[in-house]
Amino acid sequence: MGIVERLRAAGCVFAEEEAELILATPGDHEAMVARRVAGLPLEHVLGWAEFRGIRVRVDPGVFVPRRRSGFLVERAAGLARAGDVAVDLCCGSGALGAALRAAVDVELYAADIDPAAVRCARRNVPGEVFEGDLFAPLPETLRGRVRVLLANVPYVPSGEVAFLPGEARDHEARVALDGGHDGLEVLRRVAAEAGTWLAPGGHLLTEASDRQAAVAVDVLEAGGLEARIARSDELDATVVIGTRTA
């Protein structure tokens, strides 16, 4: 059985495209196909993902950047100016920060609590990457200076993680997926501190599901930010933007 047939039999909808990518990637192609057939995300098999026109390294266990997150980067790029301080919080592979830096010449910092994600991000991010819980590892010199805060926090409710596709549920770190009882617990923690890290007029951008968006607005407003919702039907993406107005 050929590679395409094996991938198709394993349920890979885009078997032909995946076979081409595997064969174009240096390495043991037989082992790569076997890992893909076993259910590993294609990006973990290849060791990389394409995101907004750049190739980012994605190590095993690290959150795979979603195409819809390109909308968050697009909105962030529209708010950033060259030389601005930008932070990619809960950065995972660092794909969002790297894509923002490719679009706008910002001064970039990133942080994640997962050591595997931090090791991966340090290969992708053209800036400093710190390991720790949310804002805790960031240099104090950034406080009050952040113009753009990418906070793509986990937002899947704990009770729904088990219903995610196996590629995410079984092969990505739970800390990158589980947002607590309603999916917004991590965002609440971010919003509670964001105002002290943002510069006046600075922006926090976060993803949410459609059904969470209105509550996410309330969360950001409770943190003292002026909040609004942006939506992309093309990417099926919802971004909530909070701005420090004082």
N, C-alpha and C positions, 0 to 999 in steps of 0.2 A: 504494500500500500504506500502511495506517495505521500509527501508531506502535506499537500493540500487536503487529500482525502482523510489523513489522520486528524488534522486539525478540524475539518468539517465534522467528522464523526464524534469529536470531543465537544461539539457544540459551538465552535468558533464561527460566528456569523460572517466575518470577513476573512475567511480562511486564505483566500488567494493573496490578499494584501499582507496578511500576517506572515505567510510563507516567504514573500519577497523581502520583508524586513528582516526576518531571521537569517535568510541566506546572504543578505547584504551586510550582516553584522559579523565581525570576526569572532571566531570561537568554535566550540564543538557543537555543530548544528544539530546532531542527533540528540545530544544532551539537552539542548535548548528546546527542541520539539517535545521531548519527553516531559520537561518541566511545564511547558505550556499545556500539554494534554492532561497533565496532572492537576491543572487548575490555577497555576500561578498567573498573576497578571502579566500581560505581554511586556509591560514596561520593566518588570522585575526580571523577566527572561532576557530581554535585550540589554538591560542595564542603563537604559536611558528613555526619556520621553521627549517628544517635541511639544513645546508650549509657546504659543505666540511667536512662532518663527525661530525660536532658539532651542537648542538641544540641551537638556539638563540631565545630569546623572540621577538615577533613582536606584538606590540600593535595596536589597531584600528587606522587607518589613517596614519600609518607609512609605508614607502616604504618597500615592500617585497623583500628580496634579491633574485636576479635571479641566476639560475644555471650557466649561461654563465659567471657571474662575478667571478666564481671560477678560470677562466683562468687568470684574472688579479692578483688574490692572488697567484696563482702558479708562475707567472712571478716575482712577488714581492719577494716571498720567495727565489727564485733563486738568487736574488740580495742582500738580506739582510744577515747580520751576527749577531750572538748573541751579545747583548749589544748595537746594533745600535739604534738610535732614529728613530721611525717611526710615521707618522701622518696619520690618516684616516680623510680626509677632506670631508665635505658633507656626514657624516658617516651614516645617517639614523639610522637603528637599531644597527649599530656598527658591523654588521656581517663580513665585510671584515677585519677590524682591528682585531677582535677576532680570525678569522681564520688564519690570518698572525701570530698572537701571539701564536697560537696553534702549528704552524709549526716552528717558529724561536723565540727564547727568546729575542725579541726586547723590548726596552723601549717605550711603546705605549702611544700616545695621540690621541684624537679624537675631532671633533667639528662639529656642525651643527647649522643652523639658526632656525630650527623648534623646539620649546620647547617640543612638543610631542616626537619627535625623540630623543632629548637629554635625556629625562626621560627614554625612552626605552633603549638607548645605555648605560646608566649608570648601567643597570642591566646585560649587556652583555660584556662590554669592561673591560678587566683586565688592566686598566690604567685610566688616568684622561680624563674626557669628558667635553668640554666647549661649552657654548651656545653663538652664535654670527655669524656674517657674514664672511665666509671664514677664512682668517688668523687673523682677528681682535681680537678674544678672546684668541689666543694662547699666552703663556708666552714669553716675549721677550728673555728669556734665551735660547729658542729653535732656535733663528735666526742664520742661518749659520751652524746648527748642524744636520739637518734632513737628514738621509741617504736614507730613502724610504718614499715618499709622495704618498699615495693612494688618488687620486682625482677623485672619481667616480661621477663626476658632472652631473646634468641633461643635456641631450643632444637631447631631442625631440624638433624639431622646434615648435614654438608657434602655428602655423597654423595646425599642425598635431596632437596636443594633443587630439582634439575631435575625432580622428579616432583610438585612442588606445582602446584595449579591455576594456569593462566596469569595470572589476575588478580593473584595474589601474586607469582609468579615473575618476571613481566615488568614489573610496575608498582609494586612496593614495593622499597625499598632492600635490597640483599642483607645489609647489616650488621644489619638488623632481623630477619632470618630465620635466618642461618647461625650455628649454635651450635658449629661445629667438628666434629671427627671423630666424636664420639658425641653431639653436641648439648649437652653439658654443660660445655664449656670456659669459656664466659663465666661460668656459675654458679660454677665453681671459683674464678675470680678474685674474684667478689663474696663468696663464703663466706670466702675467706682474709682479707678485711679487715672484714667486716661486724661482727664482735664489737667492734671498736674504735669503731665508729660508733653501735652500738645502746646505748641506755640499759639499765641492769640491768632485766631483765624485758621488754625490747623484743623485737619480733618482725620477722622477715624472711619475706615471702611471695613465692613464685614458682610459676609454672606449669610443668608437665611433662606428657609423655605418660604413659599408663599404664605402658608398658614401661620408662620412665626413672625412675619415681617412687622405687623402692627404692634405686637408685643415687644419686638426688638427695638422699635422706635421708642416705646415707653421706657425700656431699659436704658437707652442712651440719654433720653431726656432726664431720667432720674439721676444720671451721672452729671447733669449740668450742661449737656450738649444740645444743640439745636439739630433735630434729626429729620431726615427725609428718606424716601424709598426710590430707588431706581430699578428699572426692570428691562430685561432684554428677552423678547419673545424668541428671537433667533437662537440664542444660546440657552433658553429656558433658565435664566439666571435672575436672582433677586439680590440686590445689594442695598444695605442700609448704611447711610452716610451720616455721621455725627460731626458737627462743627463747633469748635470752641469760639464763642462769640464775645467773650469777655476775658 
